[in-house]
Amino acid sequence: MFGKKPTLKEGVHVFSIKKNGEYNDFIFGVVTGIDGRKVGVNGVIVNPVGLKNKISQGKTGERSIEILEHPTPDNVVLALVYRVEHENFADVLDLDKDKCDLIPPKVYAMLDGWIRESLPELINNVLSLTPGPERDEAKRVLKHRMDTLTDKNLKRTLYSVCRSLRILN
C-alpha cells in the first residue's frame, strides 16, 4: 500500500549546503556514486547573493536570515526570488560532515527548473524596477515565461510566489 522509505543510492535526488562566508549556499543534485560515507553528487550549487545583499542592507527580517543560515528544500525557493549565482556542482559529500537530505524528484525538478529557466533574474527585474513602463514590460516577460513552462509543479510554485509578492496583475 505504501512505498518503502527512500534510501541513499545512485540516481536519487539530494539537497545539501556548503558554508560560504557567514551564510550557506545550497546544493541540489543527483547521487552519482557511493563509497562508504562518501557520496558523489552531480548538480547545481546556488549562491543566493541577492538575499545576502538585502540582509546586509537591513531590508529583510529574521525569516531571510533563517533561510540563509538553515536552508532546506522547502524554504530555499524564498531565496530564489532575488538574484542568484549558480554553477555546476560535481563533487563528493562526506556524510560525516555534510548535510545530505533526500528530496523527491518533483522538488528537484522544481528547483532545477527555477534555476535553468532564469526565474530569479526575471522576478528580481520586476521587484527592482519602479512602477512604470519598464516594470510593466518586466511583468509581461515574467508572465510569458510562466505561460510557456511545461512543468506543472514549477508553474504552480512560480504562480504562488508571484501572487504572494503581488507582482501579478
Backbone as ProteinMPNN parsed JSONL, in Angstrom:
{"seq_chain_A": "MFGKKPTLKEGVHVFSIKKNGEYNDFIFGVVTGIDGRKVGVNGVIVNPVGLKNKISQGKTGERSIEILEHPTPDNVVLALVYRVEHENFADVLDLDKDKCDLIPPKVYAMLDGWIRESLPELINNVLSLTPGPERDEAKRVLKHRMDTLTDKNLKRTLYSVCRSLRILN", "coords_chain_A": {"N_chain_A": [[0.82, -1.183, 0.0], [1.77, 1.348, 0.947], [4.717, 2.974, -0.239], [8.14, 1.92, 0.152], [10.473, 3.48, 2.393], [12.584, 5.916, 0.942], [16.007, 5.297, 0.092], [19.47, 6.181, 0.356], [21.037, 6.064, -2.62], [22.542, 5.432, -5.826], [21.387, 7.685, -8.3], [19.286, 8.866, -6.878], [17.771, 11.926, -5.725], [19.267, 14.672, -4.065], [19.735, 17.1, -1.417], [21.872, 19.59, -0.218], [24.113, 21.623, 1.785], [26.578, 24.225, 1.735], [29.024, 25.979, 3.411], [29.533, 29.436, 2.928], [31.176, 32.016, 3.539], [29.516, 34.017, 5.845], [27.032, 32.846, 5.59], [25.096, 30.115, 4.115], [25.475, 28.402, 1.018], [23.432, 26.543, -1.26], [22.974, 23.189, -2.4], [21.726, 21.107, -4.909], [21.151, 17.994, -6.364], [21.976, 14.943, -8.141], [22.699, 11.734, -6.964], [25.708, 10.237, -7.815], [27.392, 8.248, -7.141], [28.416, 6.04, -4.481], [30.623, 5.582, -1.849], [31.261, 4.062, 0.833], [31.083, 6.328, 3.392], [31.152, 8.454, 1.732], [29.705, 10.426, -0.785], [29.082, 10.842, -4.115], [28.01, 13.622, -5.955], [26.184, 15.147, -8.523], [25.179, 18.143, -9.732], [23.775, 21.302, -9.022], [25.132, 24.205, -7.538], [24.076, 26.862, -5.576], [24.392, 30.279, -4.987], [22.831, 32.507, -3.102], [23.024, 35.488, -3.715], [21.546, 37.871, -3.957], [19.653, 37.851, -1.842], [21.439, 37.799, 0.272], [22.581, 40.328, -0.048], [20.332, 41.952, 0.453], [19.947, 41.408, 3.148], [22.327, 42.418, 4.237], [21.88, 45.086, 3.763], [19.911, 45.581, 5.521], [17.237, 45.226, 4.853], [15.513, 43.146, 5.241], [13.803, 40.576, 7.146], [13.923, 38.413, 10.063], [13.273, 35.918, 9.059], [14.487, 35.71, 6.543], [17.193, 35.635, 7.226], [17.187, 33.247, 8.62], [16.656, 31.479, 6.499], [19.057, 31.617, 5.044], [20.902, 30.768, 6.937], [19.992, 28.251, 7.672], [19.219, 26.574, 5.318], [16.633, 24.751, 3.644], [15.061, 22.254, 1.551], [12.46, 23.116, 1.395], [12.36, 25.857, 2.089], [14.146, 27.286, 0.479], [13.195, 28.296, -1.917], [12.268, 30.788, -1.386], [14.592, 32.233, -1.188], [15.279, 32.262, -3.783], [13.986, 34.261, -5.048], [15.326, 36.562, -5.319], [18.317, 37.854, -6.924], [20.594, 35.363, -8.013], [23.639, 33.469, -8.014], [24.913, 30.787, -9.793], [26.408, 27.58, -10.337], [27.635, 24.637, -11.981], [27.794, 21.655, -10.057], [29.896, 19.167, -9.143], [30.954, 17.009, -7.133], [32.194, 15.485, -4.099], [30.377, 14.555, -1.273], [30.801, 14.336, 2.208], [29.379, 12.244, 4.387], [29.763, 12.299, 7.11], [30.318, 14.903, 7.71], [28.876, 16.633, 6.032], [25.615, 17.843, 5.278], [23.052, 15.885, 3.877], [20.287, 15.508, 2.425], [17.59, 13.539, 1.29], [15.539, 14.277, -1.485], [12.338, 14.579, -3.053], [11.77, 13.639, -6.496], [10.092, 15.534, -7.807], [10.475, 17.893, -6.354], [13.182, 18.308, -6.798], [13.087, 18.686, -9.599], [11.594, 21.04, -9.703], [13.284, 22.911, -8.359], [15.565, 22.757, -10.004], [14.48, 23.527, -12.487], [13.701, 26.117, -11.831], [16.133, 27.445, -11.574], [17.378, 26.882, -14.088], [15.602, 28.074, -15.857], [16.022, 30.715, -15.406], [14.479, 32.131, -13.536], [14.884, 33.557, -11.054], [16.201, 35.888, -11.926], [14.284, 37.055, -13.615], [12.15, 37.577, -11.83], [13.44, 39.24, -10.012], [13.976, 41.401, -11.691], [11.419, 42.514, -11.994], [10.834, 43.196, -9.311], [12.828, 45.049, -8.695], [12.46, 47.293, -10.241], [10.958, 50.553, -10.534], [7.474, 51.459, -10.396], [6.006, 51.657, -13.605], [6.49, 51.926, -17.209], [8.752, 50.271, -17.785], [8.765, 48.412, -15.701], [6.26, 47.257, -16.133], [6.767, 46.004, -18.57], [8.705, 44.144, -17.733], [7.094, 42.581, -16.097], [5.384, 41.518, -18.038], [7.199, 39.944, -19.488], [7.934, 38.081, -17.508], [5.41, 36.915, -17.027], [4.94, 35.796, -19.553], [7.009, 33.886, -19.628], [6.151, 32.287, -17.54], [3.775, 31.305, -18.619], [4.777, 29.693, -20.628], [6.051, 27.596, -19.411], [6.494, 24.109, -18.986], [6.544, 22.257, -16.933], [4.329, 21.398, -14.551], [4.376, 21.558, -11.733], [6.47, 23.368, -11.262], [5.404, 25.611, -12.541], [3.123, 26.071, -10.962], [4.329, 26.653, -8.493], [5.806, 28.968, -9.152], [3.69, 30.675, -9.851], [2.408, 30.866, -7.369], [4.425, 32.115, -5.82], [4.687, 34.55, -7.212], [2.124, 35.579, -6.86], [2.065, 35.894, -4.06], [3.999, 37.849, -3.8], [2.739, 39.895, -4.933], [2.988, 40.599, -7.66], [1.633, 39.95, -9.87], [-0.833, 40.852, -12.234]], "CA_chain_A": [[0.0, 0.0, 0.0], [2.676, 2.481, 0.986], [6.052, 2.659, -0.746], [9.156, 1.866, 1.201], [11.197, 4.737, 2.588], [13.711, 6.003, 0.014], [17.339, 5.165, 0.678], [20.533, 6.841, -0.393], [21.631, 5.186, -3.63], [22.776, 6.129, -7.094], [20.204, 8.108, -9.036], [18.314, 9.613, -6.079], [17.999, 13.358, -5.652], [19.668, 15.103, -2.726], [19.889, 18.521, -1.114], [22.936, 19.783, 0.747], [24.527, 23.01, 1.944], [28.021, 24.451, 1.837], [29.297, 27.277, 4.027], [30.129, 30.431, 2.048], [31.222, 33.209, 4.373], [28.652, 33.985, 7.022], [25.826, 32.08, 5.312], [25.251, 28.88, 3.36], [24.97, 28.165, -0.329], [22.782, 25.24, -1.235], [23.285, 22.28, -3.495], [20.779, 20.037, -5.185], [21.688, 17.198, -7.453], [21.706, 13.512, -8.24], [23.8, 10.906, -6.471], [26.372, 9.533, -8.916], [28.134, 7.109, -6.611], [28.56, 5.984, -3.03], [31.775, 4.81, -1.405], [31.245, 4.165, 2.287], [30.42, 7.541, 3.878], [31.349, 9.483, 0.714], [28.637, 10.387, -1.785], [29.298, 11.684, -5.29], [26.802, 14.341, -6.348], [26.27, 15.96, -9.726], [24.017, 19.019, -9.725], [23.946, 22.752, -9.08], [25.329, 24.917, -6.276], [23.46, 28.179, -5.73], [24.769, 31.318, -4.045], [21.741, 33.497, -3.144], [23.667, 36.78, -3.469], [20.545, 38.926, -3.819], [19.131, 37.825, -0.482], [22.551, 38.202, 1.144], [22.681, 41.785, -0.161], [19.179, 42.54, 1.143], [20.206, 41.286, 4.586], [23.395, 43.358, 4.597], [21.297, 46.428, 3.697], [18.901, 45.687, 6.566], [15.916, 45.318, 4.218], [14.776, 41.894, 5.407], [13.547, 40.191, 8.526], [14.592, 37.236, 10.617], [12.998, 34.747, 8.208], [15.509, 35.673, 5.491], [18.436, 35.174, 7.851], [16.952, 31.819, 8.894], [16.783, 30.753, 5.233], [20.466, 31.535, 4.673], [21.653, 30.023, 7.947], [19.495, 26.875, 7.722], [18.397, 26.308, 4.121], [16.005, 23.442, 3.459], [14.405, 22.215, 0.239], [11.17, 23.797, 1.471], [12.427, 27.313, 2.238], [15.093, 27.968, -0.419], [12.533, 28.994, -3.02], [12.166, 32.191, -0.973], [15.88, 32.856, -1.507], [15.393, 32.294, -5.242], [13.228, 35.393, -5.56], [16.325, 37.582, -5.612], [19.395, 37.443, -7.818], [21.437, 34.257, -7.552], [24.727, 32.988, -8.862], [24.927, 29.324, -9.704], [27.335, 26.88, -11.224], [27.52, 23.188, -11.878], [28.436, 21.066, -8.886], [30.253, 17.757, -9.306], [31.904, 16.838, -6.051], [31.894, 14.421, -3.147], [29.94, 14.973, 0.049], [31.183, 13.437, 3.287], [28.196, 12.135, 5.24], [30.131, 12.588, 8.496], [30.428, 16.35, 7.879], [27.954, 17.382, 5.187], [24.188, 17.526, 5.242], [22.688, 15.233, 2.613], [18.882, 15.116, 2.562], [16.911, 13.051, 0.096], [14.4, 15.097, -1.883], [11.543, 13.936, -4.101], [12.07, 14.081, -7.866], [9.332, 16.741, -8.163], [11.136, 19.046, -5.719], [14.411, 18.504, -7.566], [12.733, 19.245, -10.911], [11.16, 22.417, -9.496], [14.473, 23.723, -8.073], [16.393, 22.77, -11.203], [13.785, 24.352, -13.473], [13.723, 27.502, -11.361], [17.451, 27.988, -11.913], [17.639, 26.772, -15.534], [14.714, 28.997, -16.577], [16.421, 32.079, -15.001], [13.355, 32.781, -12.87], [15.29, 34.595, -10.094], [16.52, 37.12, -12.661], [13.04, 37.653, -14.104], [11.411, 38.106, -10.68], [14.215, 40.363, -9.488], [13.767, 42.536, -12.602], [10.135, 43.134, -11.649], [10.89, 43.763, -7.97], [13.8, 46.133, -8.569], [12.067, 48.463, -11.029], [9.878, 51.375, -10.01], [6.28, 51.345, -11.242], [6.082, 52.385, -14.865], [6.514, 51.084, -18.405], [9.799, 49.235, -17.727], [8.291, 47.356, -14.791], [5.167, 46.566, -16.828], [7.397, 45.115, -19.555], [9.326, 43.053, -16.972], [5.977, 41.712, -15.685], [4.932, 40.788, -19.233], [8.211, 38.921, -19.779], [7.771, 37.046, -16.483], [4.129, 36.226, -17.292], [5.137, 34.977, -20.749], [7.823, 32.733, -19.231], [5.29, 31.427, -16.729], [2.819, 30.651, -19.519], [5.448, 28.723, -21.506], [6.63, 26.489, -18.641], [5.797, 22.837, -19.182], [6.496, 21.548, -15.656], [3.168, 21.929, -13.822], [4.771, 21.87, -10.361], [7.245, 24.605, -11.343], [4.469, 26.664, -12.905], [2.293, 26.311, -9.785], [5.162, 27.313, -7.487], [6.079, 30.32, -9.632], [2.448, 31.439, -9.73], [2.202, 31.107, -5.948], [5.405, 33.11, -5.388], [4.331, 35.837, -7.824], [0.904, 36.049, -6.202], [2.399, 36.353, -2.706], [4.783, 39.079, -3.943], [1.835, 40.87, -5.548], [3.545, 41.109, -8.925], [0.758, 39.566, -10.976], [-1.993, 41.747, -12.38]], "C_chain_A": [[0.87, 1.256, 0.0], [4.026, 2.044, 0.458], [7.045, 2.607, 0.401], [9.902, 3.197, 1.251], [12.392, 4.78, 1.642], [15.046, 5.902, 0.758], [18.351, 5.852, -0.228], [21.183, 5.827, -1.319], [21.829, 5.996, -4.903], [21.45, 6.467, -7.761], [19.168, 8.861, -8.213], [18.73, 11.08, -6.014], [18.293, 13.758, -4.214], [19.777, 16.623, -2.659], [20.965, 18.639, -0.047], [23.243, 21.278, 0.847], [26.042, 23.076, 2.041], [28.221, 25.865, 2.368], [30.0, 28.191, 3.019], [30.115, 31.755, 2.807], [30.33, 33.018, 5.587], [27.452, 33.055, 6.839], [26.143, 30.839, 4.486], [24.761, 29.033, 1.923], [24.26, 26.824, -0.272], [23.017, 24.496, -2.536], [22.106, 21.338, -3.679], [21.289, 19.293, -6.405], [21.274, 15.75, -7.367], [22.936, 12.763, -7.749], [24.381, 10.122, -7.642], [27.17, 8.326, -8.443], [28.251, 7.192, -5.101], [29.741, 5.084, -2.719], [31.872, 4.98, 0.11], [30.436, 5.376, 2.718], [30.61, 8.719, 2.918], [30.298, 9.299, -0.378], [28.988, 11.346, -2.912], [27.986, 12.314, -5.714], [27.103, 15.192, -7.579], [25.016, 16.818, -9.772], [24.395, 20.471, -9.855], [24.185, 23.275, -7.667], [24.874, 26.356, -6.504], [23.916, 29.102, -4.603], [23.69, 32.406, -4.128], [22.239, 34.913, -2.814], [22.667, 37.92, -3.276], [19.984, 38.996, -2.413], [20.212, 38.223, 0.521], [22.712, 39.731, 1.126], [21.538, 42.477, 0.585], [19.387, 42.496, 2.652], [21.262, 42.292, 5.014], [22.899, 44.805, 4.573], [20.237, 46.641, 4.773], [17.479, 45.752, 6.042], [15.088, 44.044, 4.371], [14.595, 41.598, 6.887], [14.305, 38.934, 8.924], [14.402, 36.001, 9.742], [14.06, 34.608, 7.122], [16.842, 35.181, 6.039], [18.346, 33.683, 8.142], [17.151, 30.978, 7.629], [18.248, 30.576, 4.855], [21.297, 30.749, 5.679], [21.258, 28.549, 7.969], [18.617, 26.584, 6.505], [17.866, 24.877, 4.114], [15.381, 23.423, 2.066], [13.081, 22.983, 0.224], [11.293, 25.321, 1.504], [13.332, 28.015, 1.227], [14.42, 28.69, -1.573], [12.361, 30.472, -2.666], [13.471, 32.939, -1.208], [16.042, 33.021, -3.013], [14.569, 33.407, -5.873], [14.191, 36.5, -5.986], [17.404, 36.999, -6.51], [20.226, 36.321, -7.191], [22.583, 34.06, -8.526], [24.728, 31.483, -8.703], [25.975, 28.771, -10.659], [27.126, 25.39, -11.041], [28.307, 22.693, -10.674], [28.665, 19.589, -9.182], [31.358, 17.486, -8.292], [31.437, 15.703, -5.147], [31.483, 15.036, -1.821], [30.355, 13.905, 1.052], [30.02, 13.39, 4.272], [28.502, 12.39, 6.71], [30.179, 14.088, 8.766], [29.317, 17.115, 7.175], [26.52, 16.887, 5.331], [23.897, 16.899, 3.885], [21.279, 14.681, 2.77], [18.347, 14.608, 1.235], [15.744, 13.978, -0.206], [13.645, 14.369, -2.983], [11.924, 14.47, -5.488], [11.333, 15.348, -8.274], [9.969, 17.993, -7.571], [12.432, 19.355, -6.458], [14.096, 19.177, -8.9], [12.309, 20.709, -10.782], [12.37, 23.317, -9.25], [15.357, 23.855, -9.314], [15.774, 23.66, -12.28], [13.83, 25.826, -13.116], [15.037, 28.174, -11.746], [17.658, 28.0, -13.424], [16.793, 27.74, -16.362], [15.001, 30.459, -16.228], [15.296, 32.835, -14.305], [13.789, 33.799, -11.809], [15.571, 35.937, -10.778], [15.247, 37.829, -13.116], [12.232, 38.275, -12.962], [12.131, 39.324, -10.122], [14.067, 41.599, -10.377], [12.473, 43.264, -12.251], [10.24, 43.853, -10.309], [11.793, 44.99, -7.873], [13.411, 47.394, -9.34], [10.946, 49.244, -10.348], [8.665, 51.235, -10.926], [6.393, 52.233, -12.482], [6.191, 51.419, -16.027], [7.577, 49.972, -18.357], [9.369, 48.078, -16.828], [7.153, 46.565, -15.437], [5.715, 45.59, -17.857], [8.042, 43.916, -18.857], [8.25, 42.07, -16.493], [5.483, 40.879, -16.866], [5.906, 39.659, -19.579], [8.084, 37.76, -18.784], [6.503, 36.241, -16.727], [4.261, 35.319, -18.508], [5.946, 33.723, -20.408], [6.979, 31.748, -18.428], [4.334, 30.636, -17.628], [3.475, 29.586, -20.39], [6.098, 27.565, -20.749], [5.814, 25.221, -18.852], [5.667, 22.038, -17.887], [5.386, 22.165, -14.801], [3.528, 22.326, -12.397], [5.559, 23.18, -10.316], [6.324, 25.788, -11.628], [3.606, 27.061, -11.702], [3.084, 27.065, -8.708], [5.457, 28.752, -7.889], [4.84, 31.196, -9.497], [2.201, 31.815, -8.269], [3.155, 32.189, -5.426], [5.041, 34.482, -5.945], [3.078, 36.425, -7.168], [1.223, 36.599, -4.807], [3.229, 37.643, -2.736], [3.965, 40.21, -4.564], [2.42, 41.475, -6.825], [2.768, 40.61, -10.135], [-0.411, 40.546, -11.044], [-3.251, 40.944, -12.451]], "O_chain_A": [[0.714, 2.123, -0.859], [4.448, 0.906, 0.665], [6.82, 3.172, 1.471], [9.948, 3.937, 0.268], [13.136, 3.805, 1.54], [15.184, 6.36, 1.892], [18.109, 6.069, -1.415], [21.797, 4.859, -0.872], [21.331, 7.115, -5.025], [20.521, 5.66, -7.787], [18.249, 9.446, -8.786], [19.894, 11.421, -6.223], [17.67, 13.267, -3.273], [19.893, 17.318, -3.668], [20.972, 17.876, 0.919], [22.703, 22.088, 0.093], [26.699, 22.094, 2.388], [27.658, 26.825, 1.842], [30.941, 27.775, 2.343], [29.152, 32.518, 2.723], [30.385, 31.992, 6.265], [26.914, 32.535, 7.817], [27.304, 30.548, 4.195], [23.765, 29.704, 1.656], [24.464, 26.052, 0.665], [23.224, 25.08, -3.6], [21.553, 20.831, -2.703], [21.793, 19.894, -7.354], [20.36, 15.378, -6.631], [24.068, 13.115, -8.079], [23.66, 9.437, -8.367], [27.574, 7.485, -9.245], [28.192, 8.274, -4.517], [29.856, 3.977, -3.245], [32.489, 5.926, 0.601], [29.238, 5.453, 2.444], [30.267, 9.853, 3.253], [30.035, 8.187, -0.835], [29.17, 12.541, -2.677], [26.967, 11.631, -5.821], [28.133, 15.86, -7.661], [23.906, 16.289, -9.843], [25.227, 20.838, -10.685], [23.529, 22.847, -6.717], [25.24, 26.986, -7.496], [23.838, 28.754, -3.425], [23.636, 33.145, -5.111], [21.913, 35.463, -1.762], [22.927, 38.841, -2.502], [19.852, 40.082, -1.85], [19.928, 38.907, 1.505], [22.951, 40.347, 2.165], [21.758, 43.475, 1.272], [19.041, 43.445, 3.356], [21.111, 42.949, 6.044], [23.436, 45.656, 5.282], [19.72, 47.748, 4.927], [16.598, 46.281, 6.72], [14.07, 43.884, 3.699], [15.152, 42.272, 7.753], [15.198, 38.465, 8.218], [15.276, 35.135, 9.69], [14.485, 33.494, 6.815], [17.537, 34.401, 5.388], [19.308, 32.943, 7.936], [17.741, 29.899, 7.681], [18.644, 29.504, 4.397], [22.294, 30.13, 5.308], [22.092, 27.689, 8.253], [17.412, 26.372, 6.643], [18.546, 23.933, 4.517], [15.192, 24.48, 1.464], [12.634, 23.442, -0.827], [10.412, 26.013, 0.994], [13.286, 29.241, 1.129], [15.007, 29.603, -2.154], [12.313, 31.318, -3.559], [13.458, 34.153, -1.408], [16.852, 33.829, -3.467], [14.466, 33.487, -7.097], [13.902, 37.272, -6.9], [17.402, 35.806, -6.815], [20.516, 36.337, -5.994], [22.507, 34.434, -9.696], [24.562, 30.968, -7.597], [26.364, 29.406, -11.638], [26.517, 24.945, -10.068], [29.35, 23.245, -10.323], [27.715, 18.851, -9.444], [32.539, 17.705, -8.561], [30.422, 15.055, -5.404], [32.155, 15.93, -1.306], [30.268, 12.71, 0.77], [29.713, 14.392, 4.918], [27.588, 12.67, 7.484], [30.092, 14.509, 9.919], [28.863, 18.144, 7.676], [26.256, 15.694, 5.482], [24.432, 17.333, 2.865], [21.091, 13.54, 3.191], [18.623, 15.185, 0.183], [15.039, 14.415, 0.704], [14.243, 13.625, -3.76], [12.348, 15.618, -5.623], [11.884, 16.163, -9.014], [9.999, 19.039, -8.219], [12.747, 20.517, -6.715], [14.768, 20.134, -9.286], [12.624, 21.526, -11.647], [12.478, 24.379, -9.864], [15.836, 24.945, -9.629], [16.472, 24.455, -12.909], [13.978, 26.682, -13.989], [15.054, 29.323, -12.187], [18.068, 29.017, -13.984], [17.21, 28.175, -17.436], [14.298, 31.352, -16.701], [15.172, 34.05, -14.467], [13.125, 34.826, -11.665], [15.213, 36.993, -10.256], [15.141, 39.052, -13.016], [11.693, 39.372, -13.109], [11.498, 40.328, -9.796], [14.036, 42.721, -9.873], [12.441, 44.494, -12.214], [9.789, 44.991, -10.178], [11.547, 45.875, -7.053], [13.984, 48.458, -9.106], [10.094, 48.668, -9.672], [8.815, 50.925, -12.108], [6.813, 53.388, -12.412], [6.004, 50.216, -15.851], [7.335, 48.863, -18.831], [9.583, 46.911, -17.156], [7.09, 45.343, -15.303], [5.198, 44.483, -18.008], [7.934, 42.79, -19.343], [8.476, 40.86, -16.488], [5.199, 39.69, -16.722], [5.488, 38.553, -19.921], [8.124, 36.595, -19.178], [6.522, 35.013, -16.64], [3.753, 34.197, -18.503], [5.607, 32.625, -20.849], [7.078, 30.534, -18.609], [4.117, 29.443, -17.418], [2.798, 28.665, -20.846], [6.64, 26.651, -21.37], [4.584, 25.265, -18.89], [4.757, 21.218, -17.764], [5.491, 23.317, -14.378], [3.031, 23.336, -11.899], [5.34, 24.008, -9.432], [6.46, 26.847, -11.015], [3.386, 28.247, -11.456], [2.571, 27.998, -8.09], [5.37, 29.658, -7.06], [4.941, 32.346, -9.069], [1.828, 32.95, -7.971], [2.741, 33.074, -4.677], [5.083, 35.473, -5.217], [2.994, 37.634, -6.951], [0.708, 37.648, -4.419], [3.168, 38.439, -1.8], [4.442, 41.337, -4.7], [2.36, 42.685, -7.044], [3.179, 40.813, -11.277], [-0.908, 41.006, -10.016], [-4.338, 41.509, -12.574]]}, "name": "protein", "num_of_chains": 1, "seq": "MFGKKPTLKEGVHVFSIKKNGEYNDFIFGVVTGIDGRKVGVNGVIVNPVGLKNKISQGKTGERSIEILEHPTPDNVVLALVYRVEHENFADVLDLDKDKCDLIPPKVYAMLDGWIRESLPELINNVLSLTPGPERDEAKRVLKHRMDTLTDKNLKRTLYSVCRSLRILN"}
